[in-house]
Amino acid sequence: MIEGQSRHWTIDDIPGDQFDPTKVDPEMLRIVKAAAMVEFNGHTYADYLYNVFNDDPEFQTATHR
């Protein structure tokens, strides 16, 4: 990638033909799946917390950083 450029990765960036499922640690896979779910749903959770703490404007501001 050229310096100064920024982009998100796509599934096509992963060399699937080099994947060896025998080298996957099941516990690490669970951790990665959980982290991916949190990352994917982060905005939804922030919105939820914004509503839960509707009496705390400082916290609400922090949820939308």
Distance bins in CASP14 RR format, pairs under 12 A and 6 or more apart:
PFRMAT RR
TARGET T0000
AUTHOR 0000-0000-0000
RMODE 2
METHOD distances of the structure
MODEL  1
1 7 1 0 0 1 0 0 0 0 0 0 0
1 8 0 0 0 0 0 1 0 0 0 0 0
1 9 0 0 0 0 0 1 0 0 0 0 0
1 13 0 0 0 0 0 1 0 0 0 0 0
7 13 0 0 0 0 1 0 0 0 0 0 0
8 39 0 0 0 0 0 1 0 0 0 0 0
11 19 0 0 0 0 0 1 0 0 0 0 0
21 29 0 0 0 0 1 0 0 0 0 0 0
23 29 0 0 0 0 0 1 0 0 0 0 0
24 30 0 0 0 0 0 1 0 0 0 0 0
24 31 0 0 0 0 0 1 0 0 0 0 0
24 32 0 0 0 0 1 0 0 0 0 0 0
24 33 0 0 0 0 0 1 0 0 0 0 0
25 31 0 0 0 0 1 0 0 0 0 0 0
25 32 0 0 0 0 1 0 0 0 0 0 0
26 32 0 0 0 0 0 1 0 0 0 0 0
26 33 0 0 0 0 0 1 0 0 0 0 0
27 33 0 0 0 0 0 1 0 0 0 0 0
27 34 0 0 0 0 0 1 0 0 0 0 0
28 34 0 0 0 0 0 1 0 0 0 0 0
28 35 0 0 0 0 0 1 0 0 0 0 0
29 35 0 0 0 0 0 1 0 0 0 0 0
29 36 0 0 0 0 0 1 0 0 0 0 0
30 36 0 0 0 0 0 1 0 0 0 0 0
30 37 0 0 0 0 0 1 0 0 0 0 0
31 37 0 0 0 0 0 1 0 0 0 0 0
31 38 0 0 0 0 0 1 0 0 0 0 0
32 38 0 0 0 0 0 1 0 0 0 0 0
32 39 0 0 0 0 0 1 0 0 0 0 0
33 39 0 0 0 0 0 1 0 0 0 0 0
33 40 0 0 0 0 0 1 0 0 0 0 0
34 40 0 0 0 0 0 1 0 0 0 0 0
34 41 0 0 0 0 0 1 0 0 0 0 0
35 41 0 0 0 0 0 1 0 0 0 0 0
35 42 0 0 0 0 0 1 0 0 0 0 0
36 42 0 0 0 0 0 1 0 0 0 0 0
37 44 0 0 0 0 0 1 0 0 0 0 0
37 45 0 0 0 0 0 1 0 0 0 0 0
38 44 0 0 0 0 0 1 0 0 0 0 0
38 45 1 0 0 1 0 0 0 0 0 0 0
38 46 0 0 0 0 0 1 0 0 0 0 0
39 45 0 0 0 0 0 1 0 0 0 0 0
41 47 0 0 0 0 0 1 0 0 0 0 0
41 48 0 0 0 0 1 0 0 0 0 0 0
41 49 0 0 0 0 0 1 0 0 0 0 0
42 48 0 0 0 0 1 0 0 0 0 0 0
42 49 0 0 0 0 1 0 0 0 0 0 0
42 50 0 0 0 0 0 1 0 0 0 0 0
42 63 0 0 0 0 1 0 0 0 0 0 0
42 64 0 0 0 0 0 1 0 0 0 0 0
43 49 0 0 0 0 0 1 0 0 0 0 0
43 50 0 0 0 0 0 1 0 0 0 0 0
43 63 0 0 0 0 1 0 0 0 0 0 0
43 64 0 0 0 0 1 0 0 0 0 0 0
43 65 0 0 0 0 0 1 0 0 0 0 0
44 50 0 0 0 0 0 1 0 0 0 0 0
44 51 0 0 0 0 0 1 0 0 0 0 0
44 63 0 0 0 0 0 1 0 0 0 0 0
45 51 0 0 0 0 0 1 0 0 0 0 0
45 52 0 0 0 0 0 1 0 0 0 0 0
45 63 0 0 0 0 1 0 0 0 0 0 0
46 52 0 0 0 0 0 1 0 0 0 0 0
46 53 0 0 0 0 0 1 0 0 0 0 0
46 59 0 0 0 0 0 1 0 0 0 0 0
46 60 0 0 0 0 1 0 0 0 0 0 0
46 61 0 0 0 0 0 1 0 0 0 0 0
46 62 0 0 0 0 1 0 0 0 0 0 0
46 63 1 0 1 0 0 0 0 0 0 0 0
46 64 1 0 0 1 0 0 0 0 0 0 0
46 65 0 0 0 0 1 0 0 0 0 0 0
47 53 0 0 0 0 0 1 0 0 0 0 0
47 54 0 0 0 0 0 1 0 0 0 0 0
47 60 0 0 0 0 0 1 0 0 0 0 0
47 63 1 0 0 1 0 0 0 0 0 0 0
47 64 0 0 0 0 1 0 0 0 0 0 0
48 54 0 0 0 0 0 1 0 0 0 0 0
48 60 0 0 0 0 0 1 0 0 0 0 0
48 63 0 0 0 0 1 0 0 0 0 0 0
49 56 0 0 0 0 1 0 0 0 0 0 0
49 59 1 0 0 1 0 0 0 0 0 0 0
49 60 0 0 0 0 1 0 0 0 0 0 0
49 61 0 0 0 0 0 1 0 0 0 0 0
49 62 0 0 0 0 1 0 0 0 0 0 0
49 63 1 0 1 0 0 0 0 0 0 0 0
49 64 0 0 0 0 0 1 0 0 0 0 0
50 56 0 0 0 0 1 0 0 0 0 0 0
50 57 0 0 0 0 0 1 0 0 0 0 0
50 58 0 0 0 0 0 1 0 0 0 0 0
50 59 0 0 0 0 1 0 0 0 0 0 0
50 60 1 0 1 0 0 0 0 0 0 0 0
50 61 0 0 0 0 1 0 0 0 0 0 0
50 62 0 0 0 0 1 0 0 0 0 0 0
50 63 1 0 1 0 0 0 0 0 0 0 0
50 64 1 0 0 1 0 0 0 0 0 0 0
50 65 0 0 0 0 0 1 0 0 0 0 0
51 59 0 0 0 0 0 1 0 0 0 0 0
51 60 0 0 0 0 1 0 0 0 0 0 0
51 63 0 0 0 0 1 0 0 0 0 0 0
52 59 0 0 0 0 1 0 0 0 0 0 0
52 60 0 0 0 0 1 0 0 0 0 0 0
52 63 0 0 0 0 1 0 0 0 0 0 0
53 59 1 0 1 0 0 0 0 0 0 0 0
53 60 1 0 0 1 0 0 0 0 0 0 0
53 61 0 0 0 0 0 1 0 0 0 0 0
53 62 0 0 0 0 1 0 0 0 0 0 0
53 63 1 0 0 1 0 0 0 0 0 0 0
53 64 0 0 0 0 0 1 0 0 0 0 0
54 60 1 0 0 1 0 0 0 0 0 0 0
54 63 0 0 0 0 0 1 0 0 0 0 0
56 62 0 0 0 0 1 0 0 0 0 0 0
56 63 0 0 0 0 1 0 0 0 0 0 0
57 63 0 0 0 0 0 1 0 0 0 0 0
57 64 0 0 0 0 0 1 0 0 0 0 0
58 64 0 0 0 0 0 1 0 0 0 0 0
58 65 0 0 0 0 0 1 0 0 0 0 0
59 65 0 0 0 0 0 1 0 0 0 0 0
END
